[in-house]
Amino acid sequence: MSSVTFALGMLFISLAIQRGIKPWTGTFYSNLCLGVVWVVIALVNGEIAPISQWPRAAIVGLLFLLGQLLTYMAFRFGDVSVATPVFGVKILFVAVLSSITGGSPAPPAIWLSAFAATCGVMLVQWRPRNVVQQHRRHKSTTLTVLLAMAAALSLSGFDILLQNWGVASGTWRFLPIVFVSAALLNCLLIPWIDRLSTLRELGGLRPMLIGCLLMAVQAMGMSVTLASFGDATRVNVVYALRGLWALGLAWWLAKHFEGGEQYLPRTVMLSRAAGALLLTGAVILALL
């Protein structure tokens, strides 16, 4: 559910950004929404983690905020069909970090997966030199890939720490502190976010709100799963399928969401599809 919701949410967020909305505006409203929801949950539940665990929760919240911001920045500079498949390398980061924190070296399959994922990333960002996108500014696929990988690394740290600390502390007691911390740190972005009047003028209010809501829902789904059951590696294997969902939806709905995919030749989209499949294969190999 979270993987499909992420793909849909990013289409709406990308549409708003293409219309001139600043990417950190989406970050701000998504995290604000999550903070409010978890405050309500904490009030209904009637208990939260003890104060001694708040510093840990704040670290997890900071990693989440950084990952969200880098994610939105990736969609500022590139297409959904480029950035989302690259997020699939998150499973490799999670596997390696799990091995490091668990005190055991990463198995050979992880390194083979890393090689396959690298090839997949190369295919996703490939574009012939003579291809020029018309009716929209040129976007840097290289910068998009770098931002997406940075976001994946930050959110991998979030997953590992949430798995290690959240399960022991109790899901419904630990997560409110995590997301309230993220929401408070989020306030540092206020001087740079777009006002609601600006969102309306640019025609980005509706897609931004829908996208933020969907992103908040998928984040809650992933967080509850990780904090309740752990097993970050397998959870991220399923979550990595968002690359395939995003690629298909971005290609199919490019005209409706004003995506750059509508201006690209079939060879480029087929290359991105091959890259997404290779990344997915790398994820499955890492699990096996």
Secondary structure per residue as TSV (DSSP state, phi and psi in degrees):
chain	resnum	aa	ss	phi	psi
A	1	M	-	360.0	-43.2
A	2	S	H	-66.1	-37.4
A	3	S	H	-66.2	-40.9
A	4	V	H	-69.7	-42.7
A	5	T	H	-63.7	-36.9
A	6	F	H	-61.1	-47.0
A	7	A	H	-60.7	-43.0
A	8	L	H	-66.9	-44.3
A	9	G	H	-60.5	-40.0
A	10	M	H	-69.5	-28.7
A	11	L	H	-64.0	-43.3
A	12	F	H	-69.4	-42.0
A	13	I	H	-62.5	-44.3
A	14	S	H	-61.4	-39.2
A	15	L	H	-61.6	-44.8
A	16	A	H	-64.0	-41.4
A	17	I	H	-64.8	-39.2
A	18	Q	H	-62.8	-27.1
A	19	R	T	-85.2	4.0
A	20	G	T	109.5	2.8
A	21	I	-	-76.8	138.7
A	22	K	-	-70.7	138.6
A	23	P	H	-61.4	-33.3
A	24	W	H	-72.0	-13.3
A	25	T	H	-65.5	-43.4
A	26	G	H	-64.4	-40.0
A	27	T	H	-58.9	-45.0
A	28	F	H	-62.1	-50.9
A	29	Y	H	-69.5	-34.7
A	30	S	H	-63.6	-47.5
A	31	N	H	-72.0	-31.5
A	32	L	H	-64.3	-42.3
A	33	C	H	-62.0	-45.2
A	34	L	H	-62.6	-41.2
A	35	G	H	-61.2	-44.7
A	36	V	H	-63.8	-44.3
A	37	V	H	-60.4	-43.5
A	38	W	H	-75.3	-24.6
A	39	V	H	-65.0	-44.1
A	40	V	H	-61.8	-44.0
A	41	I	H	-60.9	-41.3
A	42	A	H	-64.6	-39.9
A	43	L	H	-66.1	-40.2
A	44	V	H	-68.7	-41.8
A	45	N	H	-70.0	-33.3
A	46	G	T	84.5	6.1
A	47	E	-	-155.0	151.6
A	48	I	-	-134.7	171.7
A	49	A	-	-63.5	149.5
A	50	P	-	-62.8	158.6
A	51	I	G	-57.8	-31.7
A	52	S	G	-61.8	-22.0
A	53	Q	G	-96.5	-3.9
A	54	W	H	-63.8	-40.1
A	55	P	H	-59.1	-40.0
A	56	R	H	-62.3	-44.2
A	57	A	H	-63.2	-36.2
A	58	A	H	-66.4	-37.3
A	59	I	H	-64.4	-43.6
A	60	V	H	-62.8	-41.5
A	61	G	H	-64.2	-37.9
A	62	L	H	-64.6	-42.5
A	63	L	H	-63.4	-38.1
A	64	F	H	-65.0	-45.9
A	65	L	H	-61.2	-44.8
A	66	L	H	-62.9	-42.4
A	67	G	H	-62.9	-41.3
A	68	Q	H	-63.3	-44.5
A	69	L	H	-63.0	-44.0
A	70	L	H	-65.3	-34.8
A	71	T	H	-62.3	-48.3
A	72	Y	H	-66.6	-34.4
A	73	M	H	-65.4	-36.5
A	74	A	H	-60.8	-38.9
A	75	F	H	-77.8	-12.5
A	76	R	H	-72.6	-34.5
A	77	F	H	-105.4	-6.3
A	78	G	S	-151.3	174.9
A	79	D	-	-80.1	158.2
A	80	V	H	-60.0	-38.0
A	81	S	H	-71.9	-10.1
A	82	V	H	-96.1	-52.4
A	83	A	H	-68.0	-46.2
A	84	T	H	-64.2	-44.9
A	85	P	H	-59.1	-34.3
A	86	V	H	-65.3	-29.0
A	87	F	G	-59.8	-16.0
A	88	G	G	-62.3	-22.9
A	89	V	G	-68.0	-8.3
A	90	K	H	-57.8	-35.0
A	91	I	H	-63.7	-35.4
A	92	L	H	-67.6	-42.7
A	93	F	H	-61.1	-42.6
A	94	V	H	-62.7	-43.3
A	95	A	H	-63.7	-44.2
A	96	V	H	-66.4	-45.0
A	97	L	H	-64.0	-36.0
A	98	S	H	-63.7	-40.1
A	99	S	H	-65.2	-41.2
A	100	I	H	-66.6	-48.5
A	101	T	H	-70.1	-26.1
A	102	G	H	-85.2	-7.0
A	103	G	T	81.4	11.4
A	104	S	S	-121.7	143.1
A	105	P	-	-67.7	154.5
A	106	A	-	-68.3	135.8
A	107	P	-	-69.6	163.1
A	108	P	H	-55.9	-33.2
A	109	A	H	-59.8	-31.6
A	110	I	H	-65.4	-41.7
A	111	W	H	-71.7	-35.0
A	112	L	H	-65.3	-38.4
A	113	S	H	-64.4	-38.7
A	114	A	H	-62.4	-40.6
A	115	F	H	-64.6	-45.5
A	116	A	H	-62.4	-40.0
A	117	A	H	-66.1	-37.4
A	118	T	H	-61.5	-43.9
A	119	C	H	-62.5	-38.9
A	120	G	H	-63.5	-41.7
A	121	V	H	-62.5	-39.7
A	122	M	H	-63.2	-40.1
A	123	L	H	-68.8	-38.2
A	124	V	H	-63.5	-38.2
A	125	Q	H	-93.8	-0.5
A	126	W	-	-67.7	141.0
A	127	R	-	-157.8	132.2
A	128	P	-	-58.3	149.1
A	129	R	T	-63.9	-29.0
A	130	N	T	-85.8	1.5
A	131	V	-	-86.1	123.0
A	132	V	-	-128.0	125.8
A	133	Q	-	-74.9	129.0
A	134	Q	S	-97.2	155.0
A	135	H	S	66.1	13.4
A	136	R	S	-157.6	157.0
A	137	R	-	-70.0	153.8
A	138	H	-	-68.8	140.3
A	139	K	-	-116.1	142.7
A	140	S	-	-87.5	109.1
A	141	T	H	-70.2	-33.4
A	142	T	H	-63.4	-46.4
A	143	L	H	-64.1	-38.1
A	144	T	H	-60.1	-46.2
A	145	V	H	-62.6	-43.7
A	146	L	H	-63.6	-43.1
A	147	L	H	-65.8	-40.6
A	148	A	H	-64.0	-40.5
A	149	M	H	-68.6	-37.1
A	150	A	H	-64.2	-40.5
A	151	A	H	-63.8	-41.8
A	152	A	H	-62.0	-39.7
A	153	L	H	-66.4	-44.4
A	154	S	H	-63.4	-43.8
A	155	L	H	-73.5	-22.8
A	156	S	H	-66.7	-43.4
A	157	G	H	-60.8	-39.2
A	158	F	H	-59.0	-46.8
A	159	D	H	-62.3	-45.9
A	160	I	H	-65.1	-46.1
A	161	L	H	-68.0	-37.4
A	162	L	I	-66.0	-38.7
A	163	Q	I	-64.6	-43.9
A	164	N	I	-73.8	-37.7
A	165	W	I	-99.7	-33.2
A	166	G	I	-70.8	-41.5
A	167	V	H	-62.4	-43.8
A	168	A	H	-68.4	-33.5
A	169	S	H	-85.3	-20.3
A	170	G	-	101.4	122.2
A	171	T	H	-54.0	-54.9
A	172	W	H	-77.0	-7.7
A	173	R	H	-97.6	-31.6
A	174	F	H	-88.0	-42.3
A	175	L	H	-62.5	-37.5
A	176	P	H	-56.4	-39.4
A	177	I	H	-68.3	-38.7
A	178	V	H	-58.4	-51.6
A	179	F	H	-82.2	-24.8
A	180	V	H	-68.8	-39.0
A	181	S	H	-61.5	-44.5
A	182	A	H	-61.9	-39.9
A	183	A	H	-66.6	-38.7
A	184	L	H	-69.0	-45.0
A	185	L	H	-62.4	-30.8
A	186	N	H	-59.1	-28.4
A	187	C	G	-65.1	-17.7
A	188	L	G	-64.6	-18.2
A	189	L	G	-85.3	-9.1
A	190	I	G	-53.3	-43.2
A	191	P	G	-60.4	-18.7
A	192	W	G	-111.4	-3.1
A	193	I	S	-82.9	159.2
A	194	D	-	-78.9	143.2
A	195	R	-	-77.3	162.6
A	196	L	H	-60.8	-35.3
A	197	S	H	-63.7	-37.6
A	198	T	H	-67.5	-39.4
A	199	L	H	-60.1	-40.8
A	200	R	H	-68.1	-43.8
A	201	E	H	-61.6	-37.2
A	202	L	T	-86.3	-3.6
A	203	G	T	73.2	24.6
A	204	G	-	-109.8	2.8
A	205	L	H	-64.6	-51.2
A	206	R	H	-64.7	-52.0
A	207	P	H	-62.5	-33.4
A	208	M	H	-68.3	-43.2
A	209	L	H	-66.2	-43.1
A	210	I	H	-63.8	-45.2
A	211	G	H	-62.5	-43.3
A	212	C	H	-63.4	-39.6
A	213	L	H	-64.0	-45.4
A	214	L	H	-64.6	-39.9
A	215	M	H	-65.7	-36.0
A	216	A	H	-67.0	-40.3
A	217	V	H	-63.5	-45.8
A	218	Q	H	-67.6	-34.9
A	219	A	H	-65.5	-39.4
A	220	M	H	-64.2	-42.3
A	221	G	H	-61.0	-46.5
A	222	M	H	-66.1	-42.1
A	223	S	H	-65.9	-44.2
A	224	V	H	-63.2	-41.2
A	225	T	H	-62.4	-48.1
A	226	L	H	-67.3	-43.1
A	227	A	H	-73.6	-25.2
A	228	S	H	-87.2	-42.2
A	229	F	H	-115.9	-13.7
A	230	G	-	67.8	-137.5
A	231	D	-	52.7	52.1
A	232	A	H	-59.4	-32.5
A	233	T	H	-64.6	-52.6
A	234	R	H	-66.7	-37.6
A	235	V	H	-59.1	-42.0
A	236	N	H	-74.3	-22.8
A	237	V	H	-61.1	-47.7
A	238	V	H	-67.6	-41.5
A	239	Y	H	-63.1	-29.0
A	240	A	T	-65.9	-16.2
A	241	L	T	-64.7	-11.1
A	242	R	H	-59.5	-26.6
A	243	G	H	-62.0	-41.3
A	244	L	H	-70.6	-43.3
A	245	W	H	-60.5	-45.5
A	246	A	H	-64.8	-41.4
A	247	L	H	-62.2	-47.4
A	248	G	H	-64.0	-44.8
A	249	L	H	-68.1	-40.0
A	250	A	H	-64.5	-37.3
A	251	W	H	-71.5	-44.2
A	252	W	H	-72.2	-37.8
A	253	L	T	-109.7	21.9
A	254	A	T	-56.4	-43.0
A	255	K	T	-67.5	-38.2
A	256	H	T	-69.7	-33.2
A	257	F	T	-104.5	13.1
A	258	E	T	54.9	35.0
A	259	G	-	-77.8	153.8
A	260	G	G	-67.4	-15.8
A	261	E	G	-61.2	-25.0
A	262	Q	G	-70.9	-16.2
A	263	Y	G	-101.9	-3.9
A	264	L	S	-92.3	145.7
A	265	P	-	-69.9	162.7
A	266	R	H	-60.8	-34.1
A	267	T	H	-61.6	-37.8
A	268	V	H	-68.3	-44.2
A	269	M	H	-66.0	-36.7
A	270	L	H	-66.1	-36.6
A	271	S	H	-64.4	-41.5
A	272	R	H	-65.8	-38.7
A	273	A	H	-63.9	-42.1
A	274	A	H	-63.3	-40.5
A	275	G	H	-63.9	-41.9
A	276	A	H	-63.8	-40.3
A	277	L	H	-65.9	-39.5
A	278	L	H	-66.9	-39.8
A	279	L	H	-62.6	-41.3
A	280	T	H	-64.6	-40.9
A	281	G	H	-62.3	-38.3
A	282	A	H	-63.1	-37.6
A	283	V	H	-64.3	-45.9
A	284	I	H	-64.3	-40.3
A	285	L	H	-62.5	-39.8
A	286	A	H	-62.2	-37.5
A	287	L	H	-67.5	-46.0
A	288	L	-	-65.7	360.0
